[in-house]
Structure formats: structure tokens, C-alpha cells
Amino acid sequence: QVQLVESGGDLVQPGGSLGLSCAASGSIGSISTMGWYRQVPGKQRELVATITSGGSPTYADSMKGRFTISRDNAKNTVYLQMNSLKSEDTAVYYCWSKSWNGRYYSYYWGQGTQVTVSS
């Protein structure tokens, strides 16, 4: 089992910046890829970015150039730096991880943190 706890959600003005953190605990040795998804009420949860244990990032097209995902394996923490925020970035942001136990992958979610972009 992996537990994920997000922090950093807040109210920010359009054009502003915000950083999110997600700390993993539990069976952290099994974690491979970590990432962020977001969800707006009434819509499907969508990918924001993922990062492998080796530090290779992948971004959704709409996030490229504005968002940066990073990871500190020593702290078991993944970060999301969001710049040039827009009102449409308002959502609950969820941390996600993929773990391999030698036989199959398991997927875990955090509880989510609210990001609101508004003036």
C-alpha cells in the first residue's frame, strides 16, 4: 500500500504561480511513476503530468511550457510547479502513483487539493 498526501492548493490570481507537493509513504520502494491529474466537477479526471523514477517527465499538451513536474526520490515527494495560471486551471489536483510488486502494477491516489484561479 502507498499513501499519498498532497499539499499546496490555494486561491491564486490569473497569471500567478503555485506549487503543489505530494508526499508518499508506505511501500515506497515499489513506486515507479508518479504524477498529477486534475478534475473539474462534472468532467473526467485528466492527466496533468507524470514523471518516472528516473526523472523523465510527460505532460498533457495544454500544460506544456506552463507546468513543471519534478521529483525528489530521497524525500519520496513529487512536485508540480504551475505558472501563468488560467481560470480554466481551476480544479482539484490529485497525486497519483504506480507501483510494481514483481507481479502486477497497482495505482494509488491522494485525496486531492483544490486549486482555484480567480481574481
Disulfide bonds with the S-S distance in Angstrom:
Cys22-Cys95 2.03
